[in-house]
Amino acid sequence: MDLNFTPEEQAFREEVRAFVHQGLPPEIRRKVLNGVPISRDDHIAWHRILGAHGWGAPSWPTNFGGTGWDPVREYIFEEESASSGAPRLLPFGLRMVGPVIMTFGDVAQQQRFLPRIASAEDWWCQGYSEPGSGSDLASLKTSAIREGNEYVVNGQKTWITLAQHADWIFCLVRTDPRVKAQAGISFLLIDMKSPGITVRPIITMDGGHEVNEVWFEDVRVPIENLVGEENSGWTYAKFLLGHERTNIAGVGGSKRELQRLKNIAASERKHGKPLLEDPWFGARVAQVEIELMALEITSLRVVSADAARKAPGPEASLLKIKGTEIQQALSELMMQAVGPYALPLQDEGEAAGPAYAPQLAATYCNFRKTSIYGGSNEIQKNIISQWLLRL
């Protein structure tokens, strides 16, 4: 298997690099490169800049309004975008519900929803996890009872990322409680403006409002918003999670953060020398860099084998595990590099360290979640072991 890029792919890399350098607003670049949270407007602005250039849906085929890029070009685009300081395109529409609608939705759903995802007109969120139904997702209790041409939805979803901004939510709901848990689940598309939906913020330990509770009280959903067949939602959910886990690996973003770590460690000093020259710290940075190189090669192997556009298999679990471990290691090392200056400040004027330092503890705390969402890493290890035992 040849993992070297062809001359045509290298030329494409230069094209992406030039476009992002010219088209990305400097303020958004500054935020991303310095680990500053970006706003809803920042996300939408960048997505629409890409859309105007015909790159609004990099992973989609042309017949659905995408670029039609092969997996290698998608990989190059994501890597160059990340290294240039572009925000990652939100996956909920593009990487999650979009492929489900393309594969299992009807023509009316494809024509209604996909163009608005590609153009960033609709912001989507994911309604999977519930209290007590996270890793054991099949135990979910949110119900959808059919009444004529509508479903009446009642229940609660939790840890819903950026639901406060969302126009739509794709939900797993229980439509038949009498059968085996996985067999009684359906996949619904629900307008977040529907009467009966309440979004309540969950403020996390880093002080941020990123996740939410979403409550459904007699929410009426038209029958045409059911994707595929009733009670077949578990099949669609597994398909979606494969795409989500592959996307979580985030090689491009980790390469950018590795360089940021090196820059921080070169500017911080220990015993009069740059921290990067400290044997223990330098060895930890080198270890993470080696692991990231191995992850990149593994990702390229998966990309090279993805020409048939099949749904990701157990290799998605492998990428998810190692990708999130590396993300956590990078955030931890950056926080360690600045020591107590990473603590969030209680009062103005307390800082004696660099301006970027107080954000590092918040980033560290936020990245504790990466090994849990998309299916916890422990569950991913079970998936891999089960697959190996079948060989």
PyMOL commands that set and color helices and strands:
alter all, ss='L'
color gray80, all
select helices_A, chain A and resi 7-23+26-33+40-52+62-64+71-83+91-104+107-118+137-139+163-165+181-184+223-225+233-248+251-267+275-277+279-304+315-342+357-371+377-390
alter helices_A, ss='H'
color red, helices_A
select strands_A, chain A and resi 124-127+143-147+150-157+168-174+185-191+197-203+209-222+269-270+273-274
alter strands_A, ss='S'
color yellow, strands_A
deselect
rebuild
show_as cartoon
